[in-house]
Amino acid sequence: MGKKEKIEIGEPEYLNQNCWLVRSLNYPPYKRCQYCELKFHHCLFLHYQIISLILIIFFLTLSFLIEGKNLTLLIISVFTLIIVYGYFFNKSTDKLIQTNFAQRKAEALALREKITRDEAERIAIQERALRQRSEKLVREFERLDRAKTQFLLATQHHLRTPLSIMKNYASMLLEGTYGKLGEIVKHPLSGIYVSIERLIKLVNEFLDVAQLQLGKGVLKKAKTDMINYLKKEIIEELLPLAKEKGLYLKLEPSKEKIPEIMIDQTKMKTAIYNVVDNGLKYTQKGGVTIKLQIVNGKLQIVVKDTGIGIKKEEIAELFEKTFERGKEAEKLYTTGRGIGLYISKNFIEAHQGKIWAESEGKGKGSTFYIELPIG
């Protein structure tokens, strides 16, 4: 049997003549290329690679301009996120292209062949299923694209601000334009120190996300008095933010004795801090109340705010996604990173606990429940 003269799209040896890269290599570099008829500059994966390359060049440039362990951790975390995001982006793109091809092929088959009514109905059902799957994949792709945009915007803001502050202070120190030499050390170095702390916090959050997505992380538990812990680690640190906005932040006295529990104090602080911090950020009037209570033999930390509230359709996915936020949240606080509640959920679940939220809707405040085992 002779070699087939024309190889159709979708077959393993198909070459997309519209694509410069495929023509040059004379073979499809990726499996999805056998289903593709796009030109090279329309390739979605190429767009992702360009964005990734820009980020890599940006952070490599930073590594030459600024030296330090914190910057190295920052670069590693960004590279990790680019790789993790690239994996899911690549996977979604493959499925989307293959599904669209299968749909077009089924439609062409129905036009070319005479088939029975039952067979036509079966194919129609398959087509609907494929169409629904395709639409779902398109929505997922759009969600990933929005998450990517949110990640880039948040990273740009939260990296640029502290780096700009550090650069300005360092410039003043080098040029000797800030007071006398004996007075320089305090204020500019204090500003640089605060900016470094912000960068470290950002790096730690990115590393936490990467660690959680890779399924790693070890808890270092210690017996903890939760009342004093909340006062010292949460209330004292966030009270200045509350006062600055004219809000109250209080811990309600418990009507029952609250026992000590075993927690990783660092990770649990991050988990609770993110919830309370969100409550203050998205509250314009009133404030946030924290309450401890025992329910069904478990410790509940209840965080209630008088803020913008949460739509019912957004509650289900509130803790599941990274770099994505509700529309009302984006309007009120445009520079949020969209990863705080995701980290909180995973840290709490690592303690065999759970977290959920309740709200009566827009403008009616929210209540978050963190439930932890006592024994």
Buried (B, 14 or more C-beta within 10 A) or exposed (E): EEEEEEEEBBEEEBBBEEBEBBEEEEEBEBEBBBBBEBEBEEBBBEEBEEBBEEBBEBBEEBBEEBEEEBBEBBBBBBBBBBEBBBEEBBEBBBBBBBBBBBBBBBEEEBEEEEEEEEEEEEBEEEBEEBBEBBEEBBEBBEBBBBBBEBBBBBBEEBBEBBBEBBBBBBEBBEEEEBEEEEEBEEEBEEBBEBBBEBBBEBBBBBBBBBBBBEEEEEEEEEEBEBBEBBBEBBBEEBBEBBEEBEBEBEBEEEEEEBEBBBBBBBBBBBBBBBBBBBBBBBBEEBBBBBBBBBEEEBBBBBBBBBBBBBEEEBBEEBBEBBBBBBEBBBEBEEEBBBBBBBBBBBBBBBBEBBBEBEBEEEEEBBBBBBBBEEE
